[in-house]
């Protein structure tokens, strides 16, 4: 398995095969695969659909196509059922993250989600992400967990996205209507012709179809994240994945996720300010691959908000060493510059991160 951190998206048809309640018919094999990934020192983030389906038989709605309000109520009660169903398959603790697309578009909430996922993985917790359907109205109606999974893969710096569904992958025509439909094992370019082949979902519980899966693959691949669409209802699929075989459709990423992110940091993000660091911090950044800590900062130039990109400079700002996403605003940095990380909470009243700029959110511009 040529990945270090994978986001696995599990569709409603796998969580709730009968469209109401949830069971382990398909989830046991998925959980075994996740456990094997852990045993091989791979980090896993799970994006699970199914809260609406899990709560469907507990909310009276009187229609095969429930209203948005009814779906929100189903999601509210079903989320508890779904999480309990997942936790029973794992010895390690699971965590629940309910987010919306809006959370990922907001700079500060984006950084908070990123930090939370990072800490959960560092502590060997399995993050289970779902859209916050109880408050997301338009997202619930139009959005989908396929695209959400791609966004989670991006915010978590994953290098692989696996979309598990009840289909084998992408075909040149609908295999339900054409028994001679051909499965694409690899796709190197996502274009209009490919989208034209994609059909909507026939599952009245799900919110996505093949089109949304291709959209998710396009988002991920543009950020250097290799993507697979595979049949999660076939347990043999996971044996093949563990043996480095492709059992479905593989979307080839344009570049590695690390390189793509470094390019994004270097060329796309605009710097809103800068910090001047001391010799010890210079050595740690350039020679030890370290994060930037408050203790190494001498000066702060400009005004910037938490989550904005800034330059890391030396020699009174005459030499730009690196660029990265800052975990603190310029006003907060003024209060903690030169201080030990252990003192941040006392000085500010809170400590969202011991690192001012984490090494994963930094690109070096000068090597010596």
N, C-alpha and C positions, 0 to 999 in steps of 0.2 A: 504494500500500500504506500504509494509515493505521496504521502501528505503528512503533515505534522498536526494540523488543526482542521477539523472537518465540521461543517454544519450539516446536520441530517434533518431533512424535512419529511415528516410523516403525514400523509393525507388522511382525510376523514374516513375514506373507504376502508382504511386499514385499522383505524382506531375503533370504528363502529361499523363493522361489516353489514349489519342488518339495518343501519340507519337510525337506531335508537339504543341508548345505553352504550357501554363500551366493554370490551372483553379482551382476552389475550390470544385470540385465534391467530393473529398475525404478529402481535407485538412481542411474543416470546422469542421468536427468531431474530427480530430486530434488536431486542435487548441483549441477546447473546452476542450479536455482532458488535454492539456498542461496548460490551464487557471485554470482548477480545481486542478491540481497539485500545481500550484502557490498558490491558495487559501488555500491549506492544508500545506503550508510552505515547499513544496518540491522544490528543485532546479532542473532546467531542462536545458540541453544543446541539441540543435537540430543539427543533421547531415543530411543535405538534398541533395539528388541527384536531377538531373533534369535540370541542366543548359544547357546541350547539347540539350535535348529535347525541352526546352523552346525557344532556338534560332534556332531550326531546320528549321522552315519555313521562316526564315529571311536571310538564307545563301543559295545561289544556289550551289548545289553539284552534281546533276544529277545522283545519285546512291542511292539504298536502303541501302548500306553500305558505308557511307562517309569515306574519308581518315582521318588520324590522324590530318592533317592540317585543314581540313574542320571542324572536331569536335572541334578543338581548337577555331576556329572562332565562331562556334555556342555557345560554352561555354562562350566566351567573351561577346557576346551580350545577351545571355540567362541568365547570372548571374544577370543582372539588372532586367530582367523580373521576375525571380524567387524570388528575395529578395522583390520586390514590392508586389508580390502576397502573400508572407508570412506576411509582415508587416501589411497589411490591416485587418488581423484577430486579431491583438493584440493591446491593449491599451498601454502596456508598450513598450519601445523602443527595437528594435532588432539591433544586431550587426552582421557584416559579417567578418568571418575569413576564408581566403583562404590559405590552407596549403597543403603540400605534405608529403609523407612518409619520404622524405629526411629531412624535417624540424624537424620531431619527432626523427630522428636518431642523429641529431646534438645536442650535449650537451647544448650549449648556447641557441640555438633556442628553444629547448625543454623547458628550464627553462623560456624563454620569453613567450612562449605559455601558460605555466602553470600559470604564474603570470597574464597574460591578462585575462584568463578565471576566475581566482579567483576574480579579481577586478570587472569584469563584473557582476558576480553573486552577489557579495557584494553590488552592486549598482542597483540590480533588473533589469538588462538588460538580454534579452534572446539572448544568443550567437547562431548564425547559422553558422555551419561549412560546408565547401565543399572543395573537393580537388581542387587545383589550376590547372585546366585542360588546361589553356592557356599556361602554361610553362612546365607542366608535360607530357613528351612524353611517356616514358616506363610505367609510372604509369597509364596513361590514357588508354593504350592498354592492360595492364596486371592487373593493380591495380583495386581497387574497394572501394566503400564507406562503405561496410560492415566491412572490415578489418580496414579501417580508423576510423570508429566509435568505434571499440574496442580499438584502440590506443588512441583515444580521451578520452574514458572512463578511461583508465589507467593514462593518463597525468593529468586528472582533478580529480582523486581520487573519481570517481563515485562508487556507490555500486550497481548499476543496469544498464543494457543495454537492450533496447528494439529495436528489428529490425522489422520494419513494412514493410510488403510486400503485394503482391496480392495473397498470399497463406496462408493457415491456420497454417502451421508449418511443421514439419518433418514427413514424412510418410515412411512406410516400403517398398513402391513402388510408382511409379509415379501415382498420383490420376487422371491425365489427361487420362491415358491409362487403369487404373485399378480402376473401381468404388468401389471395395471392399478394397482398400488400407486403412491401419490402421494408424491413427494419433498417434504419440508418445506424450503423455501429459507431461512426464518427462524423461529426459536423465541424467544419473549420470556418464556415461563414454563415452568419445568420442574416437572411435577407427577406424581402417581401415574398418571394416565392415559397420560402419555408413557412412563413406565417400563413400563407394562403392554404397550405395543407392542413394547418392546425384547426381542429374543431372545438367547439365549446363542450363543456361537461354535460353529461346526461344524468348526473347524480344530483337530485334536488336538495341534498344536504350540503354538498360541497359548494364552494364559491369560486372555484377555478376550473380550468380545463387545460388542454395541451397548449393553448395559446399563452396562458399565464406562465406555464413552465418554460416555454421558449423565451418569454420576456425576462424571466428570472435568470436564465442561462446567459442571455445577452448582457444583463447588468453585471453578473459575476465575471464573465469572461473579459469584459472591458477593463475590469480591475485585476486581471491576472489570476482569477480563481477558476480552476478547472471544475467543470460541472458534469454530473451524471444524472440521467433520468433512468430509473430502473424499476422493476416490478417488485415491490416490497411484500407482495403476497406469496412469493415463491421463495422458500427458504434456501434453495440451491443458489440463488443469486448471491447470498452473503458468503457462501463458500468460495464462489468465483472471485468476489471482490477481495477476499483475504488472500487469494492466490494470485493477485495482480492481474486478473482477467476482467474483461469488460463484458458484463452480461446484458447491457442495454445500449443506451445512446450516450456517447461521450462527446462533450463540447470542448474543443481545444481552446485553451486560454491564449490570448495574444502575447502574454508575457508572464513571468512569475509574479505572484502576488507581492512579494517583497520588492522586486524591482519596480513594479507598477506603482506601488505606494510611494516609494522614494521619488519616482518621477513626478507624481502628483504633488508631493510636498515641495519639491524643488522648483517645479515650473508652473504649477497652477495656483497654489495658495499665495496670496499677497501678504507680506509681512506688515504688521501693524505697529511694531515697535522693536526694541532690542534690549538685551541685557549684556553687561560687560562682566566677564568672569575672571577669576584669579588663576594663577599658574597650576595649582593643584587640580582645579576643575578642568583646565585645558588638557592636562595629562590624562585625567580619567576619561574624558570624552574621546580624545584622539587615539589613545593607546590601550585603553581597557574596555572600550565599548560600554561605558557606564551611562546612566541617566544623569540629568542635571539636577543637583540638589540646591536648596536655598543657601547652604553654607558657602557655596562657591561663587555666589553672585555679589559683585561689588557695586554695580550701578544699574539703574533702570532708566531707559530713555523712551519717551513717548507714552501715550495712553492706549491701553488695549484691554479687552474683556477676556474673561475666562473662555478658553476654547479657540482663541484666535492664534494665528501663526506669528512668531516673532523670530528675529535673528539672534544668534548667540555669537557675541563678538569678544575680541581680546585687544589688549594694548589700546585702551581708551576708545574702543570702537572702530579703530582703523582697519581691523582685520576680521572679516566675517568667517567664523569657523563652521557654523552649522545653522540649521533652521528647523523649527519644530512647533508643535501645538502646545501652548502653555496651559497648565492646569489652574493658573491663578490670574486674576486681573492685575494690572499694573499697580493699582492702589493697595492691594493686599500684599504684593511683592515688596513694596516699599517698607512694609511693617516687618517682613520676615527675612529680608535679604541679609546674608551673612550669618544667619541663625541656624542652629541645629534642627534637624527635622523633628526631633522629639519635642521641640518647643513651639511648633506651629499652632497646635490646638490651643495652648494657653494664650498665645499672642493674638490669634484671630477669633477664637471661640469655636473653631471647627477645623477639620483637617481632611479634605476630600482625597488628598494624595500626598505621600511623603516625597514624591518626585515632582519637581517643578515642570520638567519636560521628560517624559519617559523615553527611553532609548528606542522603543517601537514607534514613537511618534516624531522621530528626529531623522534628518538626513544631513550627513557631513558634507560640507562644501570645501573644506581644507583638510588635508591629511597630515600636515606637519607645520 
